[in-house]
Amino acid sequence: GAGAYCSGMASKNYNSFPECAEVMLESDGSFRLIRRRQTLDQILQNEV
């Protein structure tokens, strides 16, 4: 586990920082992308 550093505890777009990508470590040692990083367009959609 990642403790307080997991995405559920992240400040969403704090100071317009994007959400990072997330990967999962599979049992065979490979990695799988489970969430893409946020794009600039997605961040700007939340700006007023």
PDB file with SEQRES, HELIX, SHEET and CRYST1 records, atoms N, CA, C and O in Angstrom:
SEQRES   1 A   48  GLY ALA GLY ALA TYR CYS SER GLY MET ALA SER LYS ASN          
SEQRES   2 A   48  TYR ASN SER PHE PRO GLU CYS ALA GLU VAL MET LEU GLU          
SEQRES   3 A   48  SER ASP GLY SER PHE ARG LEU ILE ARG ARG ARG GLN THR          
SEQRES   4 A   48  LEU ASP GLN ILE LEU GLN ASN GLU VAL                          
HELIX    1 AA1 GLY A    3  TYR A    5  5                                   3    
HELIX    2 AA2 SER A    7  MET A    9  5                                   3    
HELIX    3 AA3 TYR A   14  SER A   16  5                                   3    
HELIX    4 AA4 LEU A   40  LEU A   44  1                                   5    
SHEET    1 AA1 2 GLU A  22  LEU A  25  0                                        
SHEET    2 AA1 2 PHE A  31  ARG A  35 -1                                        
CRYST1    1.000    1.000    1.000  90.00  90.00  90.00 P 1           1          
ATOM      1  N   GLY A   1       0.811  -1.185   0.000  1.00  0.00           N  
ATOM      2  CA  GLY A   1       0.000   0.000   0.000  1.00  0.00           C  
ATOM      3  C   GLY A   1       0.856   1.251   0.000  1.00  0.00           C  
ATOM      4  O   GLY A   1       2.050   1.217   0.301  1.00  0.00           O  
ATOM      5  N   ALA A   2       0.230   2.325  -0.337  1.00  0.00           N  
ATOM      6  CA  ALA A   2       0.943   3.596  -0.433  1.00  0.00           C  
ATOM      7  C   ALA A   2       0.633   4.521   0.738  1.00  0.00           C  
ATOM      8  O   ALA A   2       1.190   5.616   0.815  1.00  0.00           O  
ATOM      9  N   GLY A   3      -0.236   4.108   1.644  1.00  0.00           N  
ATOM     10  CA  GLY A   3      -0.557   4.948   2.793  1.00  0.00           C  
ATOM     11  C   GLY A   3      -1.168   6.265   2.373  1.00  0.00           C  
ATOM     12  O   GLY A   3      -2.054   6.303   1.519  1.00  0.00           O  
ATOM     13  N   ALA A   4      -0.696   7.342   2.970  1.00  0.00           N  
ATOM     14  CA  ALA A   4      -1.247   8.673   2.688  1.00  0.00           C  
ATOM     15  C   ALA A   4      -0.851   9.184   1.309  1.00  0.00           C  
ATOM     16  O   ALA A   4      -1.298  10.257   0.902  1.00  0.00           O  
ATOM     17  N   TYR A   5      -0.032   8.450   0.592  1.00  0.00           N  
ATOM     18  CA  TYR A   5       0.415   8.897  -0.721  1.00  0.00           C  
ATOM     19  C   TYR A   5      -0.405   8.301  -1.849  1.00  0.00           C  
ATOM     20  O   TYR A   5      -0.031   8.429  -3.015  1.00  0.00           O  
ATOM     21  N   CYS A   6      -1.506   7.657  -1.530  1.00  0.00           N  
ATOM     22  CA  CYS A   6      -2.342   7.067  -2.575  1.00  0.00           C  
ATOM     23  C   CYS A   6      -3.228   8.139  -3.212  1.00  0.00           C  
ATOM     24  O   CYS A   6      -3.379   9.228  -2.658  1.00  0.00           O  
ATOM     25  N   SER A   7      -3.800   7.841  -4.348  1.00  0.00           N  
ATOM     26  CA  SER A   7      -4.586   8.838  -5.080  1.00  0.00           C  
ATOM     27  C   SER A   7      -5.822   9.284  -4.314  1.00  0.00           C  
ATOM     28  O   SER A   7      -6.270  10.418  -4.479  1.00  0.00           O  
ATOM     29  N   GLY A   8      -6.376   8.420  -3.486  1.00  0.00           N  
ATOM     30  CA  GLY A   8      -7.549   8.796  -2.706  1.00  0.00           C  
ATOM     31  C   GLY A   8      -7.279   9.915  -1.711  1.00  0.00           C  
ATOM     32  O   GLY A   8      -8.208  10.611  -1.302  1.00  0.00           O  
ATOM     33  N   MET A   9      -6.028  10.101  -1.316  1.00  0.00           N  
ATOM     34  CA  MET A   9      -5.659  11.144  -0.360  1.00  0.00           C  
ATOM     35  C   MET A   9      -5.068  12.372  -1.058  1.00  0.00           C  
ATOM     36  O   MET A   9      -4.702  13.343  -0.397  1.00  0.00           O  
ATOM     37  N   ALA A  10      -4.975  12.333  -2.371  1.00  0.00           N  
ATOM     38  CA  ALA A  10      -4.365  13.436  -3.115  1.00  0.00           C  
ATOM     39  C   ALA A  10      -5.278  14.657  -3.151  1.00  0.00           C  
ATOM     40  O   ALA A  10      -6.502  14.534  -3.185  1.00  0.00           O  
ATOM     41  N   SER A  11      -4.666  15.823  -3.144  1.00  0.00           N  
ATOM     42  CA  SER A  11      -5.424  17.067  -3.335  1.00  0.00           C  
ATOM     43  C   SER A  11      -5.662  17.223  -4.825  1.00  0.00           C  
ATOM     44  O   SER A  11      -4.717  17.428  -5.588  1.00  0.00           O  
ATOM     45  N   LYS A  12      -6.893  17.131  -5.239  1.00  0.00           N  
ATOM     46  CA  LYS A  12      -7.212  17.185  -6.666  1.00  0.00           C  
ATOM     47  C   LYS A  12      -6.987  18.591  -7.203  1.00  0.00           C  
ATOM     48  O   LYS A  12      -7.663  19.536  -6.798  1.00  0.00           O  
ATOM     49  N   ASN A  13      -6.043  18.718  -8.106  1.00  0.00           N  
ATOM     50  CA  ASN A  13      -5.736  19.963  -8.807  1.00  0.00           C  
ATOM     51  C   ASN A  13      -5.341  21.109  -7.881  1.00  0.00           C  
ATOM     52  O   ASN A  13      -5.560  22.270  -8.225  1.00  0.00           O  
ATOM     53  N   TYR A  14      -4.770  20.819  -6.725  1.00  0.00           N  
ATOM     54  CA  TYR A  14      -4.289  21.866  -5.825  1.00  0.00           C  
ATOM     55  C   TYR A  14      -3.238  22.692  -6.549  1.00  0.00           C  
ATOM     56  O   TYR A  14      -2.265  22.140  -7.065  1.00  0.00           O  
ATOM     57  N   ASN A  15      -3.418  24.000  -6.596  1.00  0.00           N  
ATOM     58  CA  ASN A  15      -2.528  24.911  -7.333  1.00  0.00           C  
ATOM     59  C   ASN A  15      -2.390  24.506  -8.797  1.00  0.00           C  
ATOM     60  O   ASN A  15      -1.337  24.705  -9.402  1.00  0.00           O  
ATOM     61  N   SER A  16      -3.432  23.951  -9.353  1.00  0.00           N  
ATOM     62  CA  SER A  16      -3.490  23.521 -10.761  1.00  0.00           C  
ATOM     63  C   SER A  16      -2.482  22.429 -11.102  1.00  0.00           C  
ATOM     64  O   SER A  16      -2.104  22.286 -12.264  1.00  0.00           O  
ATOM     65  N   PHE A  17      -2.043  21.660 -10.118  1.00  0.00           N  
ATOM     66  CA  PHE A  17      -1.185  20.522 -10.409  1.00  0.00           C  
ATOM     67  C   PHE A  17      -2.058  19.381 -10.917  1.00  0.00           C  
ATOM     68  O   PHE A  17      -3.114  19.114 -10.345  1.00  0.00           O  
ATOM     69  N   PRO A  18      -1.639  18.711 -11.971  1.00  0.00           N  
ATOM     70  CA  PRO A  18      -2.451  17.624 -12.527  1.00  0.00           C  
ATOM     71  C   PRO A  18      -2.400  16.376 -11.647  1.00  0.00           C  
ATOM     72  O   PRO A  18      -1.466  16.180 -10.870  1.00  0.00           O  
ATOM     73  N   GLU A  19      -3.411  15.551 -11.785  1.00  0.00           N  
ATOM     74  CA  GLU A  19      -3.371  14.239 -11.143  1.00  0.00           C  
ATOM     75  C   GLU A  19      -2.389  13.379 -11.932  1.00  0.00           C  
ATOM     76  O   GLU A  19      -2.385  13.408 -13.162  1.00  0.00           O  
ATOM     77  N   CYS A  20      -1.564  12.619 -11.233  1.00  0.00           N  
ATOM     78  CA  CYS A  20      -0.577  11.791 -11.932  1.00  0.00           C  
ATOM     79  C   CYS A  20      -1.177  10.477 -12.397  1.00  0.00           C  
ATOM     80  O   CYS A  20      -2.263  10.063 -11.990  1.00  0.00           O  
ATOM     81  N   ALA A  21      -0.422   9.857 -13.255  1.00  0.00           N  
ATOM     82  CA  ALA A  21      -0.808   8.518 -13.711  1.00  0.00           C  
ATOM     83  C   ALA A  21      -0.638   7.543 -12.551  1.00  0.00           C  
ATOM     84  O   ALA A  21       0.137   7.787 -11.626  1.00  0.00           O  
ATOM     85  N   GLU A  22      -1.369   6.443 -12.613  1.00  0.00           N  
ATOM     86  CA  GLU A  22      -1.218   5.384 -11.611  1.00  0.00           C  
ATOM     87  C   GLU A  22      -0.923   4.081 -12.325  1.00  0.00           C  
ATOM     88  O   GLU A  22      -1.488   3.791 -13.380  1.00  0.00           O  
ATOM     89  N   VAL A  23      -0.034   3.304 -11.740  1.00  0.00           N  
ATOM     90  CA  VAL A  23       0.281   1.982 -12.281  1.00  0.00           C  
ATOM     91  C   VAL A  23       0.067   0.941 -11.196  1.00  0.00           C  
ATOM     92  O   VAL A  23       0.133   1.233 -10.002  1.00  0.00           O  
ATOM     93  N   MET A  24      -0.190  -0.271 -11.639  1.00  0.00           N  
ATOM     94  CA  MET A  24      -0.358  -1.386 -10.712  1.00  0.00           C  
ATOM     95  C   MET A  24       0.746  -2.392 -10.993  1.00  0.00           C  
ATOM     96  O   MET A  24       1.029  -2.714 -12.147  1.00  0.00           O  
ATOM     97  N   LEU A  25       1.360  -2.881  -9.935  1.00  0.00           N  
ATOM     98  CA  LEU A  25       2.368  -3.924 -10.066  1.00  0.00           C  
ATOM     99  C   LEU A  25       1.658  -5.270 -10.077  1.00  0.00           C  
ATOM    100  O   LEU A  25       0.988  -5.643  -9.114  1.00  0.00           O  
ATOM    101  N   GLU A  26       1.811  -5.987 -11.171  1.00  0.00           N  
ATOM    102  CA  GLU A  26       1.167  -7.294 -11.323  1.00  0.00           C  
ATOM    103  C   GLU A  26       1.989  -8.367 -10.601  1.00  0.00           C  
ATOM    104  O   GLU A  26       3.152  -8.142 -10.268  1.00  0.00           O  
ATOM    105  N   SER A  27       1.392  -9.511 -10.367  1.00  0.00           N  
ATOM    106  CA  SER A  27       2.066 -10.594  -9.636  1.00  0.00           C  
ATOM    107  C   SER A  27       3.276 -11.148 -10.390  1.00  0.00           C  
ATOM    108  O   SER A  27       4.168 -11.736  -9.779  1.00  0.00           O  
ATOM    109  N   ASP A  28       3.314 -10.965 -11.721  1.00  0.00           N  
ATOM    110  CA  ASP A  28       4.456 -11.450 -12.501  1.00  0.00           C  
ATOM    111  C   ASP A  28       5.585 -10.420 -12.581  1.00  0.00           C  
ATOM    112  O   ASP A  28       6.585 -10.651 -13.262  1.00  0.00           O  
ATOM    113  N   GLY A  29       5.431  -9.281 -11.887  1.00  0.00           N  
ATOM    114  CA  GLY A  29       6.472  -8.255 -11.865  1.00  0.00           C  
ATOM    115  C   GLY A  29       6.301  -7.170 -12.913  1.00  0.00           C  
ATOM    116  O   GLY A  29       7.065  -6.206 -12.929  1.00  0.00           O  
ATOM    117  N   SER A  30       5.319  -7.307 -13.783  1.00  0.00           N  
ATOM    118  CA  SER A  30       5.083  -6.285 -14.807  1.00  0.00           C  
ATOM    119  C   SER A  30       4.187  -5.183 -14.240  1.00  0.00           C  
ATOM    120  O   SER A  30       3.545  -5.356 -13.204  1.00  0.00           O  
ATOM    121  N   PHE A  31       4.160  -4.060 -14.934  1.00  0.00           N  
ATOM    122  CA  PHE A  31       3.337  -2.929 -14.520  1.00  0.00           C  
ATOM    123  C   PHE A  31       2.195  -2.735 -15.503  1.00  0.00           C  
ATOM    124  O   PHE A  31       2.337  -2.993 -16.698  1.00  0.00           O  
ATOM    125  N   ARG A  32       1.055  -2.274 -14.984  1.00  0.00           N  
ATOM    126  CA  ARG A  32      -0.104  -1.995 -15.836  1.00  0.00           C  
ATOM    127  C   ARG A  32      -0.616  -0.604 -15.493  1.00  0.00           C  
ATOM    128  O   ARG A  32      -0.816  -0.283 -14.322  1.00  0.00           O  
ATOM    129  N   LEU A  33      -0.830   0.226 -16.520  1.00  0.00           N  
ATOM    130  CA  LEU A  33      -1.371   1.564 -16.329  1.00  0.00           C  
ATOM    131  C   LEU A  33      -2.845   1.442 -15.963  1.00  0.00           C  
ATOM    132  O   LEU A  33      -3.624   0.853 -16.713  1.00  0.00           O  
ATOM    133  N   ILE A  34      -3.236   2.000 -14.805  1.00  0.00           N  
ATOM    134  CA  ILE A  34      -4.638   1.914 -14.401  1.00  0.00           C  
ATOM    135  C   ILE A  34      -5.328   3.274 -14.425  1.00  0.00           C  
ATOM    136  O   ILE A  34      -6.554   3.341 -14.341  1.00  0.00           O  
ATOM    137  N   ARG A  35      -4.563   4.357 -14.538  1.00  0.00           N  
ATOM    138  CA  ARG A  35      -5.153   5.686 -14.719  1.00  0.00           C  
ATOM    139  C   ARG A  35      -4.136   6.559 -15.437  1.00  0.00           C  
ATOM    140  O   ARG A  35      -2.980   6.649 -15.023  1.00  0.00           O  
ATOM    141  N   ARG A  36      -4.571   7.199 -16.511  1.00  0.00           N  
ATOM    142  CA  ARG A  36      -3.693   8.107 -17.250  1.00  0.00           C  
ATOM    143  C   ARG A  36      -3.546   9.412 -16.485  1.00  0.00           C  
ATOM    144  O   ARG A  36      -4.419   9.785 -15.701  1.00  0.00           O  
ATOM    145  N   ARG A  37      -2.433  10.107 -16.718  1.00  0.00           N  
ATOM    146  CA  ARG A  37      -2.278  11.404 -16.061  1.00  0.00           C  
ATOM    147  C   ARG A  37      -3.262  12.388 -16.661  1.00  0.00           C  
ATOM    148  O   ARG A  37      -3.715  12.218 -17.792  1.00  0.00           O  
ATOM    149  N   GLN A  38      -3.583  13.403 -15.909  1.00  0.00           N  
ATOM    150  CA  GLN A  38      -4.555  14.399 -16.328  1.00  0.00           C  
ATOM    151  C   GLN A  38      -3.919  15.334 -17.360  1.00  0.00           C  
ATOM    152  O   GLN A  38      -2.765  15.737 -17.213  1.00  0.00           O  
ATOM    153  N   THR A  39      -4.667  15.668 -18.383  1.00  0.00           N  
ATOM    154  CA  THR A  39      -4.171  16.575 -19.414  1.00  0.00           C  
ATOM    155  C   THR A  39      -4.430  18.024 -19.009  1.00  0.00           C  
ATOM    156  O   THR A  39      -5.222  18.290 -18.105  1.00  0.00           O  
ATOM    157  N   LEU A  40      -3.764  18.948 -19.676  1.00  0.00           N  
ATOM    158  CA  LEU A  40      -3.971  20.370 -19.410  1.00  0.00           C  
ATOM    159  C   LEU A  40      -5.421  20.758 -19.679  1.00  0.00           C  
ATOM    160  O   LEU A  40      -6.008  21.521 -18.912  1.00  0.00           O  
ATOM    161  N   ASP A  41      -5.998  20.248 -20.746  1.00  0.00           N  
ATOM    162  CA  ASP A  41      -7.405  20.547 -21.049  1.00  0.00           C  
ATOM    163  C   ASP A  41      -8.329  20.096 -19.920  1.00  0.00           C  
ATOM    164  O   ASP A  41      -9.282  20.799 -19.584  1.00  0.00           O  
ATOM    165  N   GLN A  42      -8.061  18.941 -19.336  1.00  0.00           N  
ATOM    166  CA  GLN A  42      -8.891  18.451 -18.238  1.00  0.00           C  
ATOM    167  C   GLN A  42      -8.761  19.340 -17.001  1.00  0.00           C  
ATOM    168  O   GLN A  42      -9.740  19.563 -16.290  1.00  0.00           O  
ATOM    169  N   ILE A  43      -7.563  19.841 -16.746  1.00  0.00           N  
ATOM    170  CA  ILE A  43      -7.360  20.745 -15.606  1.00  0.00           C  
ATOM    171  C   ILE A  43      -8.100  22.053 -15.835  1.00  0.00           C  
ATOM    172  O   ILE A  43      -8.762  22.561 -14.930  1.00  0.00           O  
ATOM    173  N   LEU A  44      -7.990  22.599 -17.037  1.00  0.00           N  
ATOM    174  CA  LEU A  44      -8.601  23.892 -17.332  1.00  0.00           C  
ATOM    175  C   LEU A  44     -10.123  23.830 -17.328  1.00  0.00           C  
ATOM    176  O   LEU A  44     -10.771  24.859 -17.138  1.00  0.00           O  
ATOM    177  N   GLN A  45     -10.706  22.666 -17.529  1.00  0.00           N  
ATOM    178  CA  GLN A  45     -12.162  22.525 -17.463  1.00  0.00           C  
ATOM    179  C   GLN A  45     -12.691  22.884 -16.078  1.00  0.00           C  
ATOM    180  O   GLN A  45     -13.837  23.313 -15.946  1.00  0.00           O  
ATOM    181  N   ASN A  46     -11.873  22.713 -15.053  1.00  0.00           N  
ATOM    182  CA  ASN A  46     -12.293  22.979 -13.677  1.00  0.00           C  
ATOM    183  C   ASN A  46     -12.073  24.432 -13.257  1.00  0.00           C  
ATOM    184  O   ASN A  46     -12.522  24.837 -12.185  1.00  0.00           O  
ATOM    185  N   GLU A  47     -11.392  25.214 -14.084  1.00  0.00           N  
ATOM    186  CA  GLU A  47     -11.122  26.612 -13.746  1.00  0.00           C  
ATOM    187  C   GLU A  47     -12.351  27.463 -14.050  1.00  0.00           C  
ATOM    188  O   GLU A  47     -13.099  27.177 -14.984  1.00  0.00           O  
ATOM    189  N   VAL A  48     -12.545  28.482 -13.272  1.00  0.00           N  
ATOM    190  CA  VAL A  48     -13.705  29.366 -13.470  1.00  0.00           C  
ATOM    191  C   VAL A  48     -13.226  30.699 -14.005  1.00  0.00           C  
ATOM    192  O   VAL A  48     -14.035  31.595 -14.245  1.00  0.00           O  
TER     193      VAL A  48                                                      
END                                                                             
